[in-house]
């Protein structure tokens, strides 16, 4: 937008400067041409007057002095086209002079001189009849030089061009100032929008510059940012507070349910086990909600202040594989360690990366068949299983909160594990992606900035 605005302003500036400079150039050339014509016409009138008075000696003297002084040839002829005086090498037989003499003897109006320009070099012929009306007794013809006039026009044009250049520079500076004045608030608003998108709370723009409409827009943006931040904070607090408040009643409910185990009759065992499973599911859901609230809080904090904590991902990967080996063995799943690169550090604390790996390994052990391979390369951590995987339509939905695949026999979960892991990774500037494995199953890739 800045480039387009500057192009428009500069095009207008160039057009405006040209609109003022062109008439000045034309007037300068025309005025100097008129001065040349008036000066030479006065000289022709002087020579015609002396010839009409019959003062031949004075006429010859002045014509010779004029030619010597200005270097411009002059010829005076009588009505029979016979030279009275000729100076400077001009003659009646000259192909350009003869028509001028004939026109002057017929008392025809002299042609208008073309405007003298800086590059004009050709001399011009001027003629004046001797006498008036039908009593023309001769003619005076002069070959006038335009070099001095062209030099004057050049100097005048140079001044005009210099002034136009200075005016154009002023217009360019003014265009830059206007573009900055108009677009700087828009750039601040764009930066504010990026901050809000990144999750920065109460992202404000100054909005003290620019047109009144943009300043009002900046104020509206600040109010909107405050409202969005407050709503997000209230939502996070609601999830966190609700999870905390429900934990104690749920713990009490779990104790009461467990205490009923010896007293349940055989016919009620199936219902009892279902009730215990639902209580466990509620506990898992509350834990996931608390983890999601923590992940959202971490993302909001990192949007404002980048965390410089680092870790060696290979160390965290080996620790989590060891921690999950017992659960994998009980579930009949073989945990395989692939290639491990120990030379890389990533910008993520160990506990956050460990939480991400716990989510991914938990999902892989529960839903991923009987083999899970974990690799830690120089650019990414990859967890690949040989389970049923997800379809192309389900892959983009897997990181959506509370989404679970609708399949018969599929274990029921909270639907918050992968969204929590994805949020923790993206909050650190990384990428969390799901793809279909090369030989079936699901491949989870975690990339973090080094």
C-alpha positions as CSV (number, residue, x, y, z in Angstrom):
1,X,0.0,0.0,0.0
2,X,2.9,2.3,0.8
3,X,4.4,1.8,-2.7
4,X,1.0,2.5,-4.4
5,X,0.4,5.6,-2.3
6,X,3.9,7.0,-3.1
7,X,3.4,6.2,-6.8
8,X,0.2,8.2,-6.9
9,X,1.6,11.1,-4.9
10,X,4.8,11.2,-6.9
11,X,2.9,11.0,-10.2
12,X,0.7,13.9,-9.1
13,X,3.8,15.9,-8.0
14,X,5.6,15.3,-11.3
15,X,2.5,16.3,-13.2
16,X,2.0,19.4,-11.1
17,X,5.7,20.5,-11.5
18,X,5.6,19.8,-15.2
19,X,2.4,21.8,-15.6
20,X,4.1,24.8,-14.0
21,X,7.5,24.4,-15.6
22,X,6.4,23.9,-19.2
23,X,4.6,27.2,-19.6
24,X,7.6,29.0,-18.1
25,X,9.9,27.3,-20.6
26,X,7.6,28.3,-23.5
27,X,7.3,31.9,-22.3
28,X,11.1,32.2,-21.8
29,X,11.8,31.1,-25.3
30,X,9.0,33.2,-26.8
31,X,10.0,36.3,-24.9
32,X,13.7,36.1,-26.0
33,X,12.6,35.5,-29.6
34,X,10.4,38.6,-29.4
35,X,13.4,40.6,-28.0
36,X,15.5,39.4,-30.9
37,X,12.8,40.3,-33.5
38,X,12.2,43.7,-31.9
39,X,16.0,44.6,-31.8
40,X,16.7,43.5,-35.3
41,X,13.5,45.2,-36.6
42,X,14.7,48.4,-35.1
43,X,18.0,48.1,-36.9
44,X,16.3,47.3,-40.2
45,X,14.1,50.4,-39.7
46,X,17.2,52.5,-39.1
47,X,18.8,51.3,-42.3
48,X,15.5,51.7,-44.3
49,X,15.2,55.2,-43.0
50,X,18.7,56.2,-44.1
51,X,18.1,54.6,-47.5
52,X,14.8,56.5,-48.0
53,X,16.5,59.8,-47.1
54,X,19.1,59.1,-49.8
55,X,22.0,59.5,-47.4
56,X,24.1,56.8,-49.1
57,X,27.4,57.7,-47.3
58,X,25.8,57.4,-43.8
59,X,24.0,54.3,-44.8
60,X,27.2,52.5,-46.0
61,X,29.0,53.6,-42.9
62,X,26.4,52.4,-40.4
63,X,25.8,49.1,-42.3
64,X,29.6,48.3,-42.3
65,X,29.9,49.3,-38.6
66,X,27.0,47.1,-37.7
67,X,28.3,44.1,-39.6
68,X,31.8,44.5,-38.0
69,X,30.3,44.9,-34.5
70,X,27.7,42.0,-34.6
71,X,29.0,39.9,-37.4
72,X,25.5,39.8,-39.1
73,X,25.4,40.4,-42.9
74,X,23.2,43.2,-44.3
75,X,22.2,44.1,-47.8
76,X,20.3,47.1,-49.1
77,X,18.9,47.1,-52.6
78,X,16.9,49.5,-54.7
79,X,13.6,48.8,-56.5
80,X,15.5,47.3,-59.4
81,X,17.1,44.8,-57.0
82,X,20.5,46.4,-57.4
83,X,22.6,46.4,-54.2
84,X,23.2,49.9,-52.7
85,X,25.4,48.4,-50.0
86,X,26.2,44.8,-49.1
87,X,28.3,43.8,-46.0
88,X,29.3,40.5,-44.5
89,X,29.3,38.4,-47.7
90,X,25.5,38.5,-48.4
91,X,24.4,38.8,-52.0
92,X,21.2,39.2,-54.1
93,X,21.9,35.9,-55.8
94,X,21.6,34.0,-52.6
95,X,18.8,31.4,-52.9
96,X,17.4,32.3,-49.5
97,X,17.9,36.1,-49.8
98,X,16.2,36.6,-53.2
99,X,12.7,35.5,-52.0
100,X,13.0,37.8,-49.0
101,X,13.9,40.8,-51.3
102,X,11.0,40.0,-53.6
103,X,8.5,39.8,-50.7
104,X,9.8,43.1,-49.2
105,X,9.6,44.9,-52.5
106,X,6.0,43.7,-52.7
107,X,5.5,45.1,-49.2
108,X,4.4,41.7,-47.9
109,X,4.3,41.1,-44.1
110,X,7.5,39.4,-42.8
111,X,7.0,35.8,-41.6
112,X,7.0,35.3,-37.8
113,X,10.2,34.0,-36.3
114,X,10.1,30.5,-34.8
115,X,10.8,30.4,-31.1
116,X,14.5,30.3,-30.4
117,X,15.4,27.2,-28.3
118,X,18.7,26.4,-26.5
119,X,19.8,24.1,-29.3
120,X,18.9,26.5,-32.1
121,X,21.9,27.3,-34.4
122,X,20.6,28.4,-37.8
123,X,20.6,32.1,-38.6
124,X,17.3,33.8,-39.5
125,X,16.6,36.2,-42.4
126,X,14.7,39.4,-41.7
127,X,13.6,41.9,-44.4
128,X,12.2,45.4,-44.4
129,X,10.8,47.4,-47.3
130,X,12.1,50.9,-48.0
131,X,9.1,53.2,-48.3
132,X,5.4,52.7,-47.5
133,X,2.4,51.4,-49.3
134,X,2.8,51.3,-53.1
135,X,5.9,53.6,-52.9
136,X,8.4,50.9,-52.1
137,X,11.8,52.0,-53.4
138,X,14.0,49.2,-52.1
139,X,14.5,46.6,-49.4
140,X,16.8,45.8,-46.5
141,X,17.7,42.2,-45.7
142,X,19.6,41.0,-42.6
143,X,20.9,37.5,-41.7
144,X,20.6,37.6,-37.9
145,X,22.4,35.2,-35.6
146,X,20.5,33.4,-32.9
147,X,23.4,32.1,-30.8
148,X,23.2,34.9,-28.2
149,X,19.5,34.4,-27.9
150,X,19.9,30.6,-27.7
151,X,22.4,31.1,-24.9
152,X,20.0,33.4,-23.0
153,X,17.2,30.8,-23.4
154,X,19.5,28.1,-22.2
155,X,20.4,30.1,-19.0
156,X,16.7,30.8,-18.5
157,X,15.7,27.2,-18.9
158,X,18.5,26.1,-16.6
159,X,17.1,28.3,-13.9
160,X,13.6,26.9,-14.5
161,X,14.8,23.3,-14.5
162,X,16.7,23.9,-11.2
163,X,13.7,25.5,-9.7
164,X,11.5,22.6,-10.9
165,X,14.0,20.1,-9.5
166,X,14.0,21.8,-6.1
167,X,10.2,21.9,-6.2
168,X,10.1,18.2,-7.2
169,X,12.4,17.3,-4.3
170,X,10.1,19.2,-2.0
171,X,7.1,17.4,-3.4
172,X,8.9,14.0,-2.9
173,X,9.7,14.9,0.7
174,X,6.2,16.1,1.3
175,X,4.8,12.8,-0.3
176,X,7.1,10.8,2.0
177,X,5.9,12.7,5.0
178,X,2.2,12.4,4.0
179,X,2.6,8.7,3.3
180,X,4.3,8.2,6.7
181,X,1.6,10.2,8.4
182,X,-1.2,8.2,6.8
183,X,0.4,4.7,6.8
184,X,2.2,4.7,10.2
185,X,-1.1,4.2,12.1
186,X,-2.0,1.4,9.7
187,X,1.4,-0.2,10.3
188,X,0.8,0.1,14.1
189,X,-2.7,-1.4,13.7
190,X,-1.2,-4.3,11.7
191,X,1.4,-4.9,14.4
192,X,-1.4,-4.8,17.0
193,X,-3.4,-7.4,15.1
194,X,-0.4,-9.7,14.9
195,X,0.1,-9.3,18.6
196,X,-3.6,-10.2,19.3
197,X,-3.3,-13.1,16.9
198,X,-0.2,-14.3,18.8
199,X,-2.2,-14.2,22.1
200,X,-0.5,-11.1,23.6
201,X,-2.9,-9.7,26.2
202,X,-4.0,-6.1,26.1
203,X,-2.1,-5.3,22.9
204,X,-2.3,-1.6,22.3
205,X,-1.3,0.8,19.6
206,X,-0.4,4.4,20.3
207,X,-2.8,6.0,17.8
208,X,-1.4,9.5,18.3
209,X,-0.6,10.2,14.7
210,X,-2.4,10.2,11.4
211,X,-5.8,11.3,10.3
212,X,-8.6,11.7,12.8
213,X,-10.4,8.6,11.4
214,X,-7.3,6.4,11.9
215,X,-6.8,7.8,15.5
216,X,-10.4,6.9,16.3
217,X,-9.8,3.4,14.7
218,X,-6.8,3.0,16.9
219,X,-8.8,3.8,20.0
220,X,-11.5,1.3,19.0
221,X,-8.8,-1.3,18.4
222,X,-7.4,-0.8,21.9
223,X,-10.8,-1.2,23.4
224,X,-11.4,-4.3,21.4
225,X,-8.0,-5.7,22.4
226,X,-8.8,-5.1,26.1
227,X,-12.2,-6.8,25.7
228,X,-10.7,-9.8,23.9
229,X,-7.9,-10.2,26.5
230,X,-10.4,-9.9,29.4
231,X,-12.7,-12.5,27.8
232,X,-9.8,-14.9,27.2
233,X,-8.6,-14.4,30.8
234,X,-12.0,-14.9,32.2
235,X,-12.4,-18.1,30.1
236,X,-9.0,-19.4,31.4
237,X,-9.9,-18.5,35.0
238,X,-13.3,-20.2,34.6
239,X,-11.7,-23.4,33.4
240,X,-9.0,-23.3,36.1
241,X,-11.4,-22.4,38.9
242,X,-14.0,-24.9,37.8
243,X,-11.4,-27.6,37.7
244,X,-10.1,-26.8,41.1
245,X,-13.5,-26.4,42.7
246,X,-14.7,-29.8,41.2
247,X,-11.6,-31.7,42.3
248,X,-12.5,-31.8,46.0
249,X,-16.1,-33.0,45.5
250,X,-14.9,-35.5,42.9
251,X,-12.2,-36.8,45.3
252,X,-14.9,-37.2,48.0
253,X,-17.1,-39.0,45.5
254,X,-14.3,-41.3,44.6
255,X,-13.7,-42.2,48.2
256,X,-17.4,-43.0,48.7
257,X,-17.6,-45.1,45.6
258,X,-14.4,-47.0,46.6
259,X,-15.9,-47.6,50.1
260,X,-18.9,-49.2,48.5
261,X,-16.9,-51.9,46.7
262,X,-17.2,-54.6,49.5
263,X,-20.9,-54.0,49.8
264,X,-22.0,-54.3,46.2
265,X,-23.9,-57.4,45.5
266,X,-22.9,-59.6,42.5
267,X,-25.8,-58.4,40.4
268,X,-24.7,-54.8,40.8
269,X,-21.0,-55.3,40.0
270,X,-21.4,-54.3,36.3
271,X,-23.1,-51.0,37.2
272,X,-20.5,-50.4,39.9
273,X,-17.6,-50.8,37.5
274,X,-19.3,-48.5,35.1
275,X,-19.7,-45.9,37.8
276,X,-16.0,-46.2,38.8
277,X,-15.1,-45.8,35.1
278,X,-17.1,-42.6,34.8
279,X,-15.5,-41.2,38.0
280,X,-12.1,-42.0,36.6
281,X,-13.1,-40.3,33.3
282,X,-14.2,-37.2,35.2
283,X,-10.8,-37.2,37.0
284,X,-9.0,-37.4,33.7
285,X,-11.1,-34.7,32.2
286,X,-10.4,-32.3,35.2
287,X,-6.7,-33.0,34.9
288,X,-6.9,-32.3,31.2
289,X,-8.8,-29.1,31.8
290,X,-6.1,-27.9,34.2
291,X,-3.4,-28.9,31.8
292,X,-5.2,-26.9,29.0
293,X,-5.5,-23.9,31.3
294,X,-1.8,-24.2,32.0
295,X,-1.0,-24.4,28.3
296,X,-3.1,-21.4,27.5
297,X,-1.4,-19.4,30.3
298,X,2.0,-20.4,29.0
299,X,1.1,-19.4,25.5
300,X,-0.2,-16.0,26.7
301,X,3.0,-15.4,28.8
302,X,5.3,-16.3,26.0
303,X,3.5,-13.9,23.6
304,X,4.7,-11.1,25.9
305,X,8.0,-12.4,27.3
306,X,9.9,-15.1,25.4
307,X,11.2,-17.8,27.7
308,X,14.9,-18.5,27.2
309,X,14.9,-22.0,28.9
310,X,16.4,-24.7,26.8
311,X,16.9,-28.5,27.0
312,X,18.5,-31.4,25.1
313,X,15.5,-33.2,23.5
314,X,17.3,-36.5,23.3
315,X,17.7,-36.6,27.1
316,X,13.9,-35.9,27.6
317,X,13.0,-38.5,25.0
318,X,15.0,-41.2,26.7
319,X,13.6,-40.3,30.1
320,X,10.0,-40.4,28.9
321,X,10.6,-43.7,27.0
322,X,11.9,-45.2,30.2
323,X,9.0,-43.8,32.2
324,X,6.4,-45.2,29.8
325,X,8.1,-48.6,29.3
326,X,6.1,-50.3,32.1
327,X,2.7,-49.0,30.8
328,X,3.7,-50.1,27.3
329,X,4.6,-53.5,28.4
330,X,1.4,-54.0,30.3
331,X,-0.6,-52.9,27.2
332,X,1.4,-55.3,25.0
333,X,3.1,-52.5,23.1
334,X,6.8,-52.6,22.2
335,X,8.6,-49.2,22.6
336,X,11.4,-48.9,20.0
337,X,14.0,-46.3,20.1
338,X,15.1,-45.0,16.7
339,X,17.9,-42.7,15.8
340,X,18.8,-40.2,18.6
341,X,20.8,-37.0,18.0
342,X,22.2,-35.7,21.3
343,X,23.9,-32.6,19.8
344,X,20.9,-30.4,19.6
345,X,19.3,-28.0,22.1
346,X,15.8,-26.6,21.7
347,X,14.1,-23.5,23.1
348,X,11.7,-25.3,25.5
349,X,12.0,-26.3,29.2
350,X,12.2,-30.0,30.0
351,X,8.9,-30.1,31.9
352,X,7.0,-28.7,28.9
353,X,8.6,-31.0,26.4
354,X,8.1,-33.9,28.8
355,X,4.4,-33.1,29.0
356,X,4.1,-33.0,25.2
357,X,5.8,-36.4,24.9
358,X,3.6,-37.9,27.7
359,X,0.5,-36.9,25.7
360,X,1.9,-38.4,22.4
361,X,3.2,-41.6,24.0
362,X,0.0,-42.1,26.0
363,X,-2.1,-41.8,22.8
364,X,0.3,-44.1,20.9
365,X,0.2,-46.8,23.6
366,X,-3.6,-46.6,23.9
367,X,-4.6,-46.4,20.3
368,X,-1.5,-47.2,18.2
369,X,-1.3,-50.9,17.8
370,X,1.5,-53.1,19.3
371,X,4.6,-51.1,18.2
372,X,5.7,-47.5,18.8
373,X,9.0,-46.1,17.5
374,X,10.4,-42.9,18.9
375,X,13.2,-41.0,17.1
376,X,14.9,-37.7,18.0
377,X,16.7,-36.1,15.0
378,X,18.5,-32.8,14.5
379,X,15.3,-31.0,13.5
380,X,12.3,-33.0,15.0
381,X,11.0,-35.6,17.4
382,X,8.9,-38.3,15.7
383,X,6.6,-40.9,17.3
384,X,5.3,-43.5,14.8
385,X,2.9,-46.3,15.6
386,X,1.4,-49.2,13.6
387,X,-2.2,-48.7,14.7
388,X,-5.3,-47.9,12.7
389,X,-4.2,-44.3,12.4
390,X,-6.6,-41.5,11.3
391,X,-8.2,-40.8,7.9
392,X,-7.3,-37.7,5.8
393,X,-10.5,-36.1,7.1
394,X,-9.7,-36.8,10.7
395,X,-6.1,-35.6,10.8
396,X,-6.9,-31.9,10.9
397,X,-9.5,-32.5,13.6
398,X,-7.3,-34.4,16.0
399,X,-5.9,-31.2,17.6
400,X,-9.4,-29.8,18.1
401,X,-10.5,-29.6,21.7
402,X,-12.9,-32.4,22.9
403,X,-12.7,-34.2,19.5
404,X,-12.6,-38.0,19.6
405,X,-12.8,-40.4,16.7
406,X,-16.2,-42.1,16.4
407,X,-15.2,-45.8,16.2
408,X,-16.5,-48.9,17.7
409,X,-14.3,-50.2,20.5
410,X,-12.2,-47.0,20.5
411,X,-11.2,-46.1,24.1
412,X,-13.0,-43.0,25.4
413,X,-10.8,-40.0,26.3
414,X,-11.1,-36.4,27.1
415,X,-10.2,-35.1,23.6
416,X,-7.8,-32.6,25.2
417,X,-4.4,-34.4,25.0
418,X,-3.3,-33.5,21.5
419,X,-4.7,-29.9,21.7
420,X,-2.7,-29.4,24.9
421,X,0.5,-30.7,23.2
422,X,-0.1,-28.7,20.1
423,X,-0.6,-25.5,22.1
424,X,2.5,-26.0,24.2
425,X,4.6,-26.6,21.0
426,X,3.2,-23.7,19.0
427,X,3.6,-21.4,22.0
428,X,7.3,-22.0,21.8
429,X,7.4,-21.1,18.1
430,X,7.5,-24.8,17.0
431,X,5.2,-27.0,14.9
432,X,3.1,-29.9,15.9
433,X,1.9,-32.0,13.0
434,X,0.1,-35.3,12.4
435,X,0.5,-37.5,9.3
436,X,-0.3,-41.0,8.2
437,X,2.7,-43.3,8.8
438,X,4.5,-44.8,5.8
439,X,3.3,-48.3,6.7
440,X,0.0,-47.3,8.3
441,X,-0.6,-45.9,11.7
442,X,0.0,-42.4,12.8
443,X,3.2,-40.3,12.8
444,X,3.4,-37.4,15.2
445,X,6.2,-34.8,14.5
446,X,7.3,-32.2,17.1
447,X,9.6,-29.5,15.8
448,X,11.0,-26.8,18.1
449,X,13.3,-23.9,17.4
450,X,16.9,-24.7,18.2
